[in-house]
Amino acid sequence: MRHGPGDEKHAPGLLLHSAGFYDLTVWLLSLGRGRGFHERFLELADLKPGETVLDVGCGTGTLALVAKRAVGPEGAVSGVDASSEMLARATKKARRAGLEVAFSRAPAQDLPYQDAEFDAVFSTLMLHHLPRGSRGECATEIARVLKPGGRVLAVDFEAPAGRRGRLHRHGGMGLDEMIALFRSAGLHMEDSGATGIAGMQFLLATRPGFRADGPQTGDRIALF
């Protein structure tokens, strides 16, 4: 965690308090194919058994639970969100599913994790909720908690012209802006483009480093 107790708290951005409405919105965006929606994200991130994974802005925890099934008992998944209501629902989902996921409450700009802790980080439909001045801090924090050779997958969409402010207080999040954010954080761009779901776009980037199986430019990062 970068900031000590005496540091100014970061504004978490637009908090969503209605966990049920959030799940309904995701269901609508996925055209009722929620599991396939999240499986597509796992495909882009290329999760492997035994990996450590963080879902930033995890909401009600659905993606984190799907990720836990993918990494298996030897892997570990954490989820972080600034909304206590979202985390309460996420915790109930994990308990019902019999899955162990560590959920924590914190802003995305000040992640409560050690440096180089995760093989993969997700940020799905979260960046557009942050004030524009805080998005770079979030990208820097994601880069910090990635292992050398770790990957991040980011997914988001840009608000249609004329509707900014009605959809989200801080507007949308275009692909060019995402690329610029993560490049500035020192990450290597691997891939980007359309997810094929509801107009969402993805970015896949890696933290430069060295892996046990040889030198790498970095594993892929996917942001949602």
SEGUBA-569875 format. One line per 8 residues: number of its first residue (from 0); their letters; for each residue x, y, z of N, C-alpha, C, O. Coordinates in Angstrom, 1 decimal, decimal comma. Example, Ala and Ser with C-alpha at 12.3 -4.5 7.8 and 13.67 -1.06 7.14 Angstrom:
// residues 2
0 = AS = 13,2/-5,7/7,8/12,3/-4,5/7,8/13,2/-3,3/7,8/14,2/-3,3/8,5 ~ 12,8/-2,2/7,1/13,7/-1,1/7,1/12,9/0,0/7,9/13,4/1,1/8,0 .
// end
This chain:
// residues 224
0 = MRHGPGDE = 0,8/-1,2/0,0/0,0/0,0/0,0/0,9/1,2/0,0/1,8/1,3/0,8 ~ 0,7/2,2/-0,9/1,6/3,3/-1,0/1,5/4,3/0,0/2,4/5,0/0,3 ~ 0,3/4,5/0,6/0,0/5,7/1,4/-0,1/5,3/2,9/-0,8/4,3/3,2 ~ 0,5/6,1/3,7/0,4/5,8/5,2/-0,8/6,5/5,8/-1,6/7,1/5,1 ~ -1,0/6,2/7,1/-2,2/6,7/7,8/-2,3/8,2/7,7/-3,5/8,7/7,8 ~ -1,2/9,0/7,6/-1,3/10,4/7,6/-1,6/11,0/6,2/-1,8/12,2/6,1 ~ -1,6/10,2/5,2/-1,8/10,7/3,9/-3,3/11,0/3,6/-4,2/10,4/4,2 ~ -3,6/11,9/2,7/-4,9/12,3/2,3/-5,6/11,1/1,6/-5,0/10,4/0,8 .
8 = KHAPGLLL = -6,8/10,8/2,0/-7,6/9,7/1,4/-7,9/10,0/-0,1/-8,2/11,2/-0,4 ~ -7,9/9,0/-0,9/-8,2/9,2/-2,3/-9,7/9,1/-2,5/-10,4/8,2/-1,9 ~ -10,3/10,0/-3,3/-11,7/9,9/-3,6/-11,9/8,7/-4,4/-11,3/8,5/-5,5 ~ -12,9/7,8/-4,0/-13,1/6,5/-4,7/-13,8/6,7/-6,1/-13,8/5,7/-6,8 ~ -14,3/7,9/-6,4/-15,0/8,0/-7,7/-16,5/7,7/-7,4/-17,0/7,8/-6,3 ~ -17,2/7,3/-8,5/-18,6/7,1/-8,4/-18,9/5,7/-7,7/-18,6/4,7/-8,3 ~ -19,4/5,7/-6,5/-19,7/4,5/-5,8/-21,1/4,0/-6,2/-22,1/4,8/-6,2 ~ -21,2/2,7/-6,4/-22,5/2,1/-6,7/-23,0/1,3/-5,4/-22,2/0,5/-4,9 .
16 = HSAGFYDL = -24,1/1,7/-4,9/-24,6/1,1/-3,7/-25,7/0,0/-3,8/-25,9/-0,8/-2,9 ~ -26,4/0,0/-5,0/-27,4/-1,0/-5,2/-26,8/-2,2/-5,9/-26,7/-2,3/-7,1 ~ -26,4/-3,2/-5,0/-25,8/-4,4/-5,6/-26,7/-5,2/-6,5/-26,3/-5,7/-7,5 ~ -28,0/-5,3/-6,2/-28,9/-6,0/-7,0/-29,1/-5,3/-8,4/-29,1/-6,0/-9,4 ~ -29,2/-4,0/-8,4/-29,3/-3,2/-9,7/-28,0/-3,4/-10,5/-28,1/-3,5/-11,7 ~ -26,8/-3,5/-9,8/-25,6/-3,7/-10,5/-25,6/-5,0/-11,2/-25,2/-5,1/-12,4 ~ -26,0/-6,1/-10,6/-26,1/-7,4/-11,2/-27,1/-7,4/-12,4/-26,8/-8,1/-13,4 ~ -28,2/-6,7/-12,2/-29,1/-6,6/-13,3/-28,5/-5,9/-14,5/-28,8/-6,3/-15,6 .
24 = TVWLLSLG = -27,8/-4,9/-14,3/-27,2/-4,1/-15,3/-26,2/-5,0/-16,1/-26,2/-5,0/-17,3 ~ -25,4/-5,8/-15,4/-24,4/-6,7/-16,0/-25,2/-7,7/-16,8/-24,7/-8,1/-17,9 ~ -26,3/-8,2/-16,3/-27,1/-9,2/-17,0/-27,6/-8,6/-18,3/-27,6/-9,3/-19,4 ~ -28,0/-7,4/-18,3/-28,5/-6,7/-19,5/-27,4/-6,5/-20,5/-27,6/-6,7/-21,7 ~ -26,3/-6,0/-20,0/-25,1/-5,8/-20,9/-24,7/-7,1/-21,6/-24,2/-7,0/-22,8 ~ -24,8/-8,2/-20,9/-24,4/-9,5/-21,5/-25,5/-10,2/-22,2/-25,3/-11,3/-22,6 ~ -26,6/-9,5/-22,4/-27,8/-10,0/-23,1/-28,2/-11,3/-22,4/-28,7/-12,3/-23,1 ~ -28,1/-11,4/-21,1/-28,6/-12,6/-20,4/-27,6/-13,7/-20,4/-27,9/-14,8/-19,9 .
32 = RGRGFHER = -26,4/-13,5/-20,9/-25,4/-14,6/-21,0/-24,3/-14,2/-20,0/-23,1/-14,1/-20,4 ~ -24,6/-14,0/-18,8/-23,6/-13,6/-17,8/-22,3/-14,4/-17,7/-21,2/-13,9/-17,7 ~ -22,5/-15,8/-17,7/-21,3/-16,6/-17,5/-20,4/-16,5/-18,8/-19,2/-16,4/-18,6 ~ -21,0/-16,5/-20,0/-20,3/-16,4/-21,2/-19,5/-15,0/-21,2/-18,4/-14,9/-21,8 ~ -20,2/-14,0/-20,7/-19,7/-12,7/-20,6/-18,3/-12,7/-19,9/-17,3/-12,1/-20,3 ~ -18,3/-13,3/-18,7/-17,1/-13,4/-17,9/-16,1/-14,4/-18,4/-14,9/-14,2/-18,3 ~ -16,6/-15,5/-19,0/-15,6/-16,4/-19,6/-14,8/-15,8/-20,7/-13,7/-16,1/-20,9 ~ -15,5/-14,9/-21,4/-14,7/-14,1/-22,5/-13,6/-13,3/-21,9/-12,5/-13,3/-22,5 .
40 = FLELADLK = -13,8/-12,7/-20,7/-12,8/-12,0/-20,1/-11,6/-12,9/-19,6/-10,4/-12,5/-19,8 ~ -12,0/-14,1/-19,1/-10,9/-15,0/-18,7/-10,1/-15,5/-19,9/-8,9/-15,7/-19,8 ~ -10,8/-15,7/-21,0/-10,1/-16,1/-22,3/-9,1/-15,0/-22,7/-8,0/-15,3/-23,1 ~ -9,5/-13,7/-22,6/-8,6/-12,7/-23,0/-7,4/-12,6/-22,0/-6,2/-12,3/-22,5 ~ -7,6/-12,9/-20,7/-6,5/-12,8/-19,7/-5,7/-14,0/-19,7/-4,6/-14,0/-19,1 ~ -6,1/-15,2/-20,3/-5,4/-16,4/-20,4/-5,0/-16,9/-19,0/-3,8/-17,2/-18,7 ~ -5,9/-17,0/-18,0/-5,6/-17,4/-16,7/-5,2/-18,9/-16,7/-5,7/-19,7/-17,5 ~ -4,3/-19,2/-15,8/-3,8/-20,6/-15,7/-4,0/-21,1/-14,2/-4,0/-20,3/-13,3 .
48 = PGETVLDV = -4,1/-22,4/-14,0/-4,2/-22,9/-12,7/-3,0/-22,5/-11,8/-1,9/-22,5/-12,3 ~ -3,3/-22,2/-10,6/-2,2/-21,9/-9,6/-1,8/-20,4/-9,6/-1,0/-20,0/-8,8 ~ -2,4/-19,6/-10,5/-2,0/-18,2/-10,5/-2,7/-17,3/-9,4/-3,8/-17,7/-8,9 ~ -2,1/-16,2/-9,1/-2,7/-15,2/-8,2/-3,3/-14,1/-9,0/-2,7/-13,6/-9,9 ~ -4,6/-13,8/-8,6/-5,4/-12,9/-9,4/-6,0/-11,8/-8,5/-6,4/-12,1/-7,4 ~ -6,1/-10,6/-9,1/-6,8/-9,5/-8,4/-7,8/-8,9/-9,3/-7,5/-8,6/-10,5 ~ -9,0/-8,7/-8,8/-10,1/-8,0/-9,6/-10,3/-6,6/-8,9/-10,8/-6,6/-7,8 ~ -9,9/-5,6/-9,6/-10,0/-4,2/-9,1/-11,4/-3,6/-9,5/-11,7/-3,7/-10,6 .
56 = GCGTGTLA = -12,1/-3,1/-8,5/-13,5/-2,7/-8,7/-14,3/-4,0/-9,0/-15,1/-4,0/-10,0 ~ -14,2/-4,9/-8,1/-14,8/-6,2/-8,3/-16,4/-6,3/-8,2/-17,0/-7,2/-8,6 ~ -17,0/-5,2/-7,7/-18,4/-5,1/-7,7/-19,0/-6,3/-6,8/-18,5/-6,4/-5,7 ~ -19,9/-7,0/-7,3/-20,6/-8,1/-6,5/-19,8/-9,4/-6,7/-20,3/-10,5/-6,2 ~ -18,6/-9,4/-7,2/-17,7/-10,5/-7,2/-17,9/-11,6/-8,2/-17,2/-12,7/-8,1 ~ -18,8/-11,5/-9,2/-19,0/-12,6/-10,1/-17,7/-12,9/-10,9/-17,4/-14,1/-11,0 ~ -17,0/-12,0/-11,4/-15,8/-12,3/-12,2/-14,7/-12,9/-11,3/-14,0/-13,8/-11,7 ~ -14,6/-12,4/-10,0/-13,6/-13,0/-9,1/-13,9/-14,5/-8,8/-13,0/-15,3/-8,7 .
64 = LVAKRAVG = -15,2/-14,9/-8,7/-15,6/-16,2/-8,5/-15,3/-17,1/-9,7/-14,8/-18,2/-9,6 ~ -15,6/-16,6/-10,9/-15,3/-17,3/-12,1/-13,7/-17,5/-12,2/-13,3/-18,6/-12,6 ~ -13,0/-16,5/-11,9/-11,5/-16,6/-11,9/-11,0/-17,6/-10,9/-10,1/-18,3/-11,2 ~ -11,6/-17,7/-9,7/-11,2/-18,7/-8,7/-11,4/-20,1/-9,3/-10,6/-21,0/-9,0 ~ -12,5/-20,3/-10,0/-12,7/-21,7/-10,5/-11,6/-22,0/-11,6/-11,2/-23,1/-11,7 ~ -11,2/-20,9/-12,3/-10,2/-21,1/-13,3/-8,8/-21,4/-12,8/-8,0/-22,2/-13,3 ~ -8,4/-20,7/-11,7/-7,0/-20,9/-11,1/-7,0/-22,1/-10,2/-5,9/-22,6/-9,9 ~ -8,2/-22,6/-9,7/-8,2/-23,8/-8,9/-7,7/-23,7/-7,5/-7,4/-22,6/-7,1 .
72 = PEGAVSGV = -7,7/-24,8/-6,7/-7,4/-24,7/-5,3/-5,9/-24,2/-5,0/-5,7/-23,7/-4,0 ~ -5,0/-24,4/-6,0/-3,7/-23,9/-5,8/-3,5/-22,5/-6,1/-2,5/-21,9/-5,7 ~ -4,5/-21,8/-6,7/-4,4/-20,4/-7,0/-5,1/-19,6/-6,0/-5,8/-20,2/-5,1 ~ -5,0/-18,3/-6,1/-5,6/-17,4/-5,1/-6,2/-16,2/-5,8/-5,6/-15,6/-6,7 ~ -7,4/-15,8/-5,4/-8,1/-14,7/-6,0/-8,5/-13,7/-4,9/-9,0/-14,0/-3,9 ~ -8,2/-12,4/-5,2/-8,7/-11,3/-4,3/-9,5/-10,3/-5,1/-9,3/-10,2/-6,3 ~ -10,4/-9,7/-4,4/-11,3/-8,7/-5,1/-11,3/-7,4/-4,2/-11,3/-7,6/-3,0 ~ -11,2/-6,3/-4,8/-11,2/-5,0/-4,0/-12,3/-4,1/-4,6/-12,4/-4,0/-5,8 .
80 = DASSEMLA = -13,0/-3,4/-3,8/-14,0/-2,4/-4,2/-14,2/-1,4/-3,1/-13,9/-1,7/-1,9 ~ -14,6/-0,2/-3,5/-14,8/0,9/-2,5/-16,2/0,9/-1,9/-16,5/1,6/-1,0 ~ -17,1/0,0/-2,4/-18,5/0,0/-1,9/-18,7/-1,2/-1,0/-18,5/-2,4/-1,3 ~ -19,1/-0,9/0,3/-19,4/-2,0/1,2/-20,6/-2,8/0,8/-20,6/-4,0/1,1 ~ -21,5/-2,2/0,2/-22,7/-3,0/-0,3/-22,4/-4,0/-1,3/-22,8/-5,1/-1,3 ~ -21,5/-3,6/-2,3/-21,1/-4,6/-3,3/-20,3/-5,7/-2,7/-20,5/-6,9/-3,0 ~ -19,4/-5,4/-1,7/-18,6/-6,4/-1,1/-19,4/-7,4/-0,2/-19,1/-8,6/-0,2 ~ -20,5/-6,9/0,4/-21,4/-7,8/1,2/-22,0/-8,8/0,3/-22,1/-10,0/0,6 .
88 = RATKKARR = -22,5/-8,4/-0,9/-23,1/-9,3/-1,8/-22,1/-10,3/-2,4/-22,4/-11,5/-2,6 ~ -20,9/-9,8/-2,7/-19,8/-10,6/-3,2/-19,5/-11,7/-2,2/-19,3/-12,9/-2,5 ~ -19,4/-11,4/-0,9/-19,1/-12,3/0,2/-20,1/-13,4/0,3/-19,8/-14,6/0,4 ~ -21,4/-13,0/0,1/-22,5/-14,0/0,2/-22,4/-14,9/-1,0/-22,7/-16,1/-0,9 ~ -22,1/-14,4/-2,2/-22,0/-15,2/-3,4/-20,9/-16,3/-3,2/-21,1/-17,5/-3,5 ~ -19,7/-15,8/-2,7/-18,6/-16,8/-2,5/-19,0/-17,9/-1,5/-18,6/-19,0/-1,7 ~ -19,7/-17,5/-0,4/-20,1/-18,4/0,6/-21,0/-19,5/0,0/-20,9/-20,7/0,3 ~ -22,0/-19,0/-0,8/-23,0/-19,9/-1,4/-22,3/-20,9/-2,4/-22,7/-22,0/-2,5 .
96 = AGLEVAFS = -21,3/-20,4/-3,1/-20,6/-21,2/-4,1/-19,5/-22,1/-3,5/-19,0/-22,9/-4,2 ~ -19,2/-21,9/-2,2/-18,2/-22,7/-1,5/-16,8/-22,3/-2,1/-15,9/-23,2/-2,1 ~ -16,6/-21,1/-2,5/-15,3/-20,7/-3,0/-14,6/-19,7/-2,1/-15,3/-18,8/-1,5 ~ -13,3/-19,8/-2,0/-12,5/-18,9/-1,1/-11,9/-17,7/-1,9/-11,0/-17,9/-2,7 ~ -12,5/-16,5/-1,8/-12,0/-15,3/-2,4/-11,8/-14,3/-1,3/-12,7/-14,1/-0,5 ~ -10,7/-13,6/-1,3/-10,4/-12,6/-0,3/-10,9/-11,2/-0,8/-10,3/-10,6/-1,7 ~ -12,0/-10,7/-0,2/-12,5/-9,4/-0,6/-12,1/-8,3/0,4/-12,1/-8,5/1,6 ~ -11,7/-7,1/-0,1/-11,2/-6,0/0,7/-11,9/-4,7/0,2/-12,2/-4,6/-1,0 .
104 = RAPAQDLP = -12,1/-3,8/1,2/-12,7/-2,5/0,8/-11,5/-1,5/0,7/-10,8/-1,3/1,7 ~ -11,4/-0,8/-0,4/-10,4/0,2/-0,6/-10,6/0,9/-2,0/-11,2/0,3/-2,8 ~ -10,1/2,1/-2,1/-10,2/2,8/-3,4/-9,2/2,2/-4,4/-8,2/1,7/-4,0 ~ -9,5/2,2/-5,7/-8,7/1,6/-6,7/-7,4/2,4/-6,8/-6,4/1,9/-7,4 ~ -7,3/3,6/-6,3/-6,1/4,4/-6,4/-5,1/4,2/-5,3/-4,0/4,7/-5,2 ~ -5,5/3,3/-4,3/-4,6/3,0/-3,2/-4,8/1,5/-2,8/-5,5/1,3/-1,7 ~ -4,4/0,6/-3,6/-4,6/-0,8/-3,4/-3,9/-1,3/-2,1/-2,7/-1,1/-2,0 ~ -4,6/-2,1/-1,3/-4,0/-2,6/0,0/-3,2/-3,9/-0,2/-3,5/-4,9/0,5 .
112 = YQDAEFDA = -2,3/-3,9/-1,2/-1,5/-5,1/-1,4/-0,1/-4,8/-1,6/0,3/-3,6/-1,9 ~ 0,8/-5,8/-1,4/2,2/-5,6/-1,6/2,6/-5,4/-3,0/1,9/-5,8/-3,9 ~ 3,8/-4,9/-3,2/4,4/-4,8/-4,6/4,5/-6,2/-5,1/4,9/-7,1/-4,4 ~ 4,3/-6,3/-6,5/4,6/-7,5/-7,2/3,9/-8,7/-6,6/4,5/-9,8/-6,4 ~ 2,6/-8,6/-6,2/1,9/-9,7/-5,6/1,1/-10,6/-6,5/0,8/-11,7/-6,2 ~ 0,7/-10,1/-7,7/-0,2/-10,8/-8,5/0,3/-11,2/-9,9/1,0/-10,4/-10,5 ~ -0,1/-12,3/-10,4/0,2/-12,7/-11,8/-0,7/-12,0/-12,8/-0,3/-11,7/-13,9 ~ -1,9/-11,7/-12,4/-2,9/-11,1/-13,3/-3,8/-10,2/-12,6/-4,2/-10,5/-11,4 .
120 = VFSTLMLH = -4,2/-9,1/-13,2/-5,1/-8,1/-12,6/-6,2/-7,8/-13,6/-5,9/-7,6/-14,8 ~ -7,4/-7,8/-13,1/-8,6/-7,4/-13,9/-9,1/-6,0/-13,5/-9,0/-5,7/-12,3 ~ -9,5/-5,2/-14,5/-10,2/-4,0/-14,2/-11,4/-3,9/-15,2/-11,2/-3,5/-16,4 ~ -12,6/-4,3/-14,8/-13,7/-4,4/-15,8/-14,8/-3,4/-15,5/-15,4/-3,4/-14,4 ~ -15,0/-2,6/-16,5/-16,1/-1,6/-16,4/-16,0/-0,7/-15,2/-17,0/-0,4/-14,6 ~ -14,8/-0,4/-14,8/-14,5/0,4/-13,5/-13,9/1,7/-13,8/-14,2/2,7/-13,1 ~ -12,9/1,8/-14,7/-12,1/3,0/-14,9/-13,0/4,2/-15,2/-12,7/5,3/-14,7 ~ -14,1/4,1/-15,9/-14,9/5,2/-16,2/-15,6/5,8/-15,0/-16,1/6,9/-15,1 .
128 = HLPRGSRG = -15,7/5,1/-13,9/-16,3/5,6/-12,7/-15,4/6,5/-11,9/-15,8/7,3/-11,1 ~ -14,1/6,5/-12,2/-13,1/7,3/-11,5/-13,0/8,7/-12,1/-13,2/8,9/-13,3 ~ -12,8/9,7/-11,2/-12,5/11,1/-11,8/-11,3/11,0/-12,7/-10,4/10,2/-12,5 ~ -11,3/11,8/-13,8/-10,2/11,7/-14,7/-8,8/11,9/-14,1/-7,9/11,3/-14,5 ~ -8,8/12,7/-13,1/-7,5/13,0/-12,5/-7,0/11,8/-11,6/-5,8/11,7/-11,3 ~ -7,9/10,8/-11,4/-7,5/9,7/-10,5/-7,2/8,4/-11,3/-6,7/7,4/-10,8 ~ -7,5/8,4/-12,6/-7,3/7,2/-13,4/-5,8/6,8/-13,6/-5,5/5,6/-13,6 ~ -5,0/7,8/-13,7/-3,5/7,5/-13,8/-3,0/6,9/-12,5/-2,2/6,0/-12,5 .
136 = ECATEIAR = -3,5/7,3/-11,3/-3,1/6,7/-10,1/-3,5/5,3/-10,0/-2,8/4,4/-9,5 ~ -4,7/5,0/-10,5/-5,2/3,6/-10,5/-4,3/2,7/-11,4/-3,9/1,6/-11,0 ~ -4,0/3,2/-12,6/-3,1/2,4/-13,5/-1,7/2,2/-12,9/-1,2/1,1/-13,0 ~ -1,2/3,2/-12,2/0,1/3,1/-11,5/0,0/2,0/-10,4/1,0/1,2/-10,2 ~ -1,1/2,0/-9,6/-1,2/1,0/-8,6/-1,3/-0,4/-9,1/-0,8/-1,3/-8,6 ~ -2,1/-0,5/-10,2/-2,2/-1,9/-10,9/-0,8/-2,3/-11,3/-0,5/-3,5/-11,1 ~ 0,0/-1,5/-11,9/1,3/-1,8/-12,4/2,2/-2,2/-11,1/3,0/-3,1/-11,2 ~ 2,0/-1,5/-10,0/2,8/-1,8/-8,8/2,6/-3,2/-8,3/3,5/-3,9/-7,9 .
144 = VLKPGGRV = 1,3/-3,6/-8,2/1,0/-4,9/-7,6/1,2/-6,1/-8,5/1,1/-7,2/-8,1 ~ 1,5/-5,8/-9,8/1,8/-6,9/-10,7/3,2/-7,5/-10,5/4,1/-6,7/-10,3 ~ 3,4/-8,8/-10,6/4,7/-9,4/-10,6/5,4/-9,0/-11,9/4,7/-8,8/-12,9 ~ 6,7/-9,0/-12,0/7,4/-8,8/-13,2/7,0/-10,0/-14,2/7,0/-11,1/-13,8 ~ 6,6/-9,6/-15,4/6,0/-10,6/-16,3/4,5/-10,8/-16,1/3,9/-11,7/-16,7 ~ 3,9/-10,0/-15,2/2,5/-10,2/-14,9/1,6/-9,4/-15,9/2,2/-8,6/-16,7 ~ 0,4/-9,7/-16,0/-0,5/-9,2/-17,0/-1,7/-8,5/-16,4/-2,2/-8,9/-15,3 ~ -2,2/-7,5/-17,2/-3,5/-6,8/-16,8/-4,4/-6,8/-17,9/-4,0/-6,6/-19,1 .
152 = LAVDFEAP = -5,7/-7,0/-17,6/-6,7/-7,0/-18,7/-7,7/-5,9/-18,2/-8,3/-6,0/-17,2 ~ -7,9/-4,9/-19,1/-8,8/-3,8/-18,8/-9,9/-3,8/-19,8/-9,6/-3,9/-21,0 ~ -11,1/-3,6/-19,4/-12,3/-3,6/-20,3/-13,2/-2,4/-20,0/-13,5/-2,2/-18,8 ~ -13,6/-1,6/-21,0/-14,4/-0,5/-20,7/-15,1/-0,1/-22,0/-14,8/-0,6/-23,0 ~ -15,9/1,0/-21,9/-16,6/1,5/-23,1/-16,6/3,0/-23,0/-16,6/3,6/-21,9 ~ -16,8/3,6/-24,1/-16,9/5,1/-24,2/-18,4/5,5/-24,3/-19,1/4,9/-25,1 ~ -18,8/6,5/-23,5/-20,2/6,9/-23,5/-20,5/7,5/-24,9/-19,7/8,3/-25,4 ~ -21,6/7,2/-25,4/-22,0/7,7/-26,7/-22,1/9,3/-26,7/-22,4/9,8/-25,6 .
160 = AGRRGRLH = -21,8/9,9/-27,8/-21,9/11,4/-27,8/-23,2/11,9/-27,4/-24,3/11,3/-27,8 ~ -23,2/12,9/-26,6/-24,5/13,5/-26,1/-25,1/12,9/-24,9/-26,0/13,4/-24,3 ~ -24,5/11,7/-24,4/-25,1/11,1/-23,2/-24,2/11,1/-22,1/-24,5/10,6/-21,0 ~ -23,0/11,7/-22,2/-22,0/11,7/-21,1/-22,6/12,5/-20,0/-23,3/13,6/-20,2 ~ -22,5/12,1/-18,8/-23,1/12,7/-17,6/-24,4/12,1/-17,3/-24,8/12,1/-16,1 ~ -25,1/11,6/-18,2/-26,4/10,9/-17,9/-26,1/9,4/-17,6/-26,8/8,8/-16,8 ~ -25,1/8,8/-18,3/-24,7/7,4/-18,0/-23,9/7,3/-16,8/-24,2/6,5/-15,9 ~ -22,8/8,2/-16,7/-21,9/8,1/-15,6/-21,4/9,5/-15,3/-21,2/10,3/-16,2 .
168 = RHGGMGLD = -21,2/9,8/-14,0/-20,9/11,1/-13,6/-19,6/11,6/-14,3/-19,4/12,7/-14,6 ~ -18,6/10,7/-14,5/-17,3/11,0/-15,0/-17,1/10,7/-16,5/-16,0/10,8/-17,0 ~ -18,2/10,3/-17,1/-18,1/10,0/-18,6/-17,6/8,6/-18,9/-17,5/7,8/-18,0 ~ -17,3/8,4/-20,2/-16,8/7,1/-20,6/-15,3/7,0/-20,5/-14,6/7,8/-19,9 ~ -14,8/5,9/-21,1/-13,3/5,6/-21,1/-12,9/5,0/-22,4/-13,1/3,8/-22,6 ~ -12,5/5,9/-23,3/-12,1/5,4/-24,7/-10,8/4,6/-24,7/-10,0/4,6/-23,7 ~ -10,7/3,7/-25,7/-9,5/2,9/-25,8/-8,2/3,6/-25,9/-7,2/3,2/-25,2 ~ -8,2/4,7/-26,6/-6,9/5,5/-26,7/-6,5/6,0/-25,3/-5,3/6,0/-25,0 .
176 = EMIALFRS = -7,5/6,4/-24,5/-7,2/6,9/-23,2/-6,7/5,8/-22,3/-5,7/6,0/-21,5 ~ -7,3/4,6/-22,4/-6,8/3,5/-21,6/-5,3/3,1/-22,0/-4,5/2,9/-21,1 ~ -5,0/3,1/-23,3/-3,7/2,8/-23,7/-2,7/3,8/-23,2/-1,6/3,4/-22,7 ~ -3,0/5,1/-23,3/-2,1/6,1/-22,8/-1,9/6,0/-21,3/-0,8/6,2/-20,8 ~ -2,9/5,6/-20,5/-2,8/5,5/-19,1/-1,8/4,4/-18,7/-1,0/4,6/-17,8 ~ -2,0/3,3/-19,3/-1,1/2,1/-18,9/0,3/2,2/-19,5/1,2/1,7/-18,9 ~ 0,4/2,8/-20,6/1,8/3,1/-21,1/2,5/4,0/-20,1/3,7/3,8/-19,8 ~ 1,8/5,1/-19,6/2,4/6,0/-18,7/2,8/5,3/-17,4/3,7/5,7/-16,7 .
184 = AGLHMEDS = 2,1/4,2/-17,1/2,4/3,5/-15,9/3,5/2,5/-16,1/3,9/1,8/-15,1 ~ 4,1/2,4/-17,3/5,3/1,6/-17,6/4,9/0,2/-18,1/5,8/-0,7/-18,1 ~ 3,7/0,0/-18,5/3,3/-1,3/-19,0/3,5/-1,4/-20,5/3,4/-0,4/-21,2 ~ 3,7/-2,7/-21,0/3,9/-3,0/-22,4/2,6/-3,4/-23,0/2,0/-4,4/-22,6 ~ 2,1/-2,7/-24,0/0,9/-3,1/-24,7/1,1/-4,3/-25,5/2,0/-4,4/-26,3 ~ 0,2/-5,3/-25,4/0,2/-6,6/-26,1/-0,9/-6,6/-27,1/-0,7/-7,1/-28,2 ~ -2,1/-6,2/-26,8/-3,2/-6,3/-27,7/-4,3/-5,4/-27,2/-4,4/-5,0/-26,1 ~ -5,2/-5,0/-28,1/-6,4/-4,2/-27,8/-7,4/-4,3/-28,9/-7,1/-4,8/-30,0 .
192 = GATGIAGM = -8,6/-4,0/-28,6/-9,7/-4,0/-29,6/-11,0/-4,3/-29,0/-11,2/-4,1/-27,8 ~ -12,0/-4,7/-29,8/-13,3/-5,0/-29,4/-13,4/-6,4/-28,7/-12,8/-7,3/-29,1 ~ -14,2/-6,4/-27,6/-14,4/-7,7/-27,0/-15,5/-8,5/-27,7/-15,5/-9,7/-27,5 ~ -16,3/-7,9/-28,5/-17,4/-8,6/-29,2/-18,6/-8,6/-28,3/-19,6/-9,3/-28,6 ~ -18,6/-7,8/-27,2/-19,8/-7,8/-26,3/-20,2/-6,4/-26,0/-19,4/-5,6/-25,5 ~ -21,4/-6,0/-26,4/-22,0/-4,7/-26,1/-21,1/-3,5/-26,3/-21,2/-2,6/-25,6 ~ -20,3/-3,5/-27,4/-19,5/-2,4/-27,7/-18,3/-2,1/-26,8/-17,7/-1,1/-26,8 ~ -18,0/-3,1/-25,9/-16,9/-2,9/-25,0/-15,6/-3,2/-25,7/-15,5/-4,0/-26,6 .
200 = QFLLATRP = -14,6/-2,4/-25,2/-13,2/-2,6/-25,8/-12,3/-3,1/-24,7/-12,5/-2,8/-23,5 ~ -11,2/-3,7/-25,1/-10,3/-4,2/-24,1/-8,9/-3,8/-24,4/-8,5/-3,5/-25,5 ~ -8,1/-3,8/-23,4/-6,6/-3,6/-23,5/-5,9/-4,7/-22,7/-6,3/-5,0/-21,6 ~ -4,9/-5,2/-23,4/-4,1/-6,3/-22,8/-2,6/-5,8/-22,7/-2,0/-5,4/-23,7 ~ -2,1/-5,7/-21,5/-0,7/-5,2/-21,3/0,0/-6,0/-20,3/-0,6/-6,8/-19,6 ~ 1,4/-5,9/-20,3/2,2/-6,7/-19,4/3,2/-5,8/-18,7/3,6/-4,7/-19,2 ~ 3,6/-6,2/-17,5/4,7/-5,6/-16,8/6,0/-6,1/-17,2/6,2/-7,3/-17,1 ~ 6,9/-5,3/-17,8/8,2/-5,9/-18,2/8,9/-6,6/-17,1/8,8/-6,1/-15,9 .
208 = GFRADGPQ = 9,5/-7,7/-17,4/10,2/-8,4/-16,3/10,8/-9,7/-16,8/10,9/-9,9/-18,0 ~ 11,1/-10,6/-15,9/11,8/-11,9/-16,2/11,0/-13,0/-15,5/10,7/-12,9/-14,3 ~ 10,6/-14,0/-16,3/9,9/-15,2/-15,7/10,8/-16,4/-15,7/11,8/-16,4/-16,4 ~ 10,4/-17,3/-14,9/11,3/-18,5/-14,7/11,5/-19,3/-16,0/12,5/-19,9/-16,2 ~ 10,6/-19,2/-16,9/10,7/-19,9/-18,2/11,4/-19,1/-19,3/11,4/-19,4/-20,4 ~ 12,0/-17,9/-18,9/12,8/-17,2/-19,8/12,4/-15,7/-19,8/11,4/-15,3/-19,2 ~ 13,3/-14,9/-20,4/13,0/-13,4/-20,5/11,7/-13,1/-21,2/11,4/-13,7/-22,2 ~ 10,9/-12,2/-20,7/9,7/-11,8/-21,3/9,6/-10,3/-21,3/10,2/-9,6/-20,5 .
216 = TGDRIALF = 8,8/-9,8/-22,3/8,5/-8,3/-22,3/7,5/-8,0/-21,2/7,3/-6,9/-20,8 ~ 6,8/-9,1/-20,7/5,8/-8,9/-19,7/4,6/-9,8/-20,0/4,3/-10,0/-21,2 ~ 3,9/-10,2/-19,0/2,6/-11,0/-19,3/1,5/-10,0/-19,6/1,6/-8,8/-19,4 ~ 0,5/-10,5/-20,2/-0,6/-9,7/-20,6/-1,4/-9,2/-19,5/-1,7/-9,9/-18,5 ~ -1,9/-7,9/-19,6/-2,8/-7,3/-18,6/-4,1/-7,0/-19,4/-4,1/-6,4/-20,4 ~ -5,2/-7,4/-18,8/-6,5/-7,1/-19,4/-7,3/-6,2/-18,5/-7,5/-6,6/-17,3 ~ -7,8/-5,1/-18,9/-8,6/-4,2/-18,1/-10,0/-4,2/-18,6/-10,3/-4,1/-19,8 ~ -11,0/-4,3/-17,7/-12,4/-4,3/-18,0/-13,1/-3,1/-17,5/-14,3/-2,9/-17,6 .
// end
